[in-house]
């Protein structure tokens, strides 16, 4: 009987993990199922571009995984029972239970309203394609001079504000940041962000906490009303709630607690990757929710599963950071170099070259998903079952 591996979610991390597992393991021995609600890959790091009116290249999973042995199941994950090792999925034909031997949980995250009144009803998000498309339609319908407020001064907020301001210079774009603009960046990085925002005509409200959202304005903690025909909410991400409803050990935000191989500390047949995982990085600090964390965690999990099933050596790849790549519209950018534990250093690249660098990073991330089988052995390691049911490696296929 084949070892059944189910991967939940086909964002950057889930798609990469499924492809890497298919390459590491022999198709005669494993059955890999990738469950996702949408039929094609979404470049989440480009959602601000989609919202600003740009068209993105379609990437169907049916083409990406053709001939890999990965079975694509288009359905929504509606339940998980990690004690009986079953997953409930729902599609147009109704609900069905899938049984697994190993589970890779990569359901990722969505926008986080932070419980601020009016956000869910009146604000827009760019945490996924549906939200980005709704925002795109709303922006397209705005008259010249209409005020747009982006709430959140982190990476997503900076990219959204600059993209919208560049694409629609006729709009009155503002950015509300809880701290000072780019306060985590190096002095060179902060100065460049200020210069770009000023050049694009973006009004920056620093040290401003938004405490309420209405259809035509936002309210700040000090009682100021800021006009907003459109509010874009980018104050962080919240993980999918399904894990918290299981017996998996999770942290206070619902992320699955994992060890260095991305394996659940409470259920050894479950692995969590990307935003869904609470993994520790250098300096004993949790990895931040990002593509920069997610893709290496997918490699780590896939290689760990393959090693454990075949008796191979567990990977010892450190999960660390090198830089933060920020697009500031299509013609400008910032590459902020960081320490292994994600603290900014003095060095930074700015301007057109940084924009090209960021574009190459985005293309490289998508290429790694679309071509999950390249750069690895042509066939995976074989495994078998001994009399006690323990999986053992028997040989490497040519």
C-alpha angles and dihedrals in degrees: 000000000000120000105250116224119183121191115197114208130018104220119121093298101041095045093047092048093050093050094045092049090051089055097044097048132052117253091224090063107037137046112206119195122186114200119200135152095221128057097224140046118266118213095216093184088065099051092108088058092050091049091050091058105269122134120232126211113258115240111190116203089218088067096038095055099033109136095005098104091240112134113217115214114192103208143109119258106236103167146006129199107190092181094060091030095235134135124203115215129182128205137154090295095054135254126334136177121233121196123215140188093196125021127200109198110204103149091134125194144293135207120306117221090189086220092283110159115253096012097109092046102042112017129084127225135204097196090113143006098271092055093044091051092050090051091047091056092046094049091048089057096052120110121231112282095025113147119243120187122197110199115207129050099214128104095290093047094049092049093047096047095047094044093051093044092051095045094044109029088166091069125086100238122190132180122209113202124185090216132020119308110281092350092164093055131090118266089260091049094049092048092051094049090051091049093051094046091050092048091052092048095245115161109221120207105195127195087018124143115194110218102175141023126207131176093265106022148016126231123220130214091259092054099258117145114218116195113241125171084178128022119198112199115208105154098131139291137284122210124240108276098225097089092055089057092059132071091258115123107254134173127241093282096048099259116144112249110234139177127235092286092053090252119143111256090218103038115035094197092060126079124186125200140178121006091347093066131079098211127165121233135183115326089027089278124142114253112251123242104266145114087254089064098034103058096051089046089055091052090048095050096045093048091046093052091048092048094050093047095047101034092249129144116284114243118255098194111149115230104224143142132246106175146344114239116206126181114211098191122310097298104042139045149157129234106193112193115218142186121260089270093050103260116144120249128197096265118093139153119221142181131021095343090054090051090053090047091053091048090053090050091052092047091047092052091051092045090054090055096043092047102039094150100054125102095026136094114292094239132024132241119279123238135188140186122249124206093276093052094252114144114234134179115245106177146332114257118233 
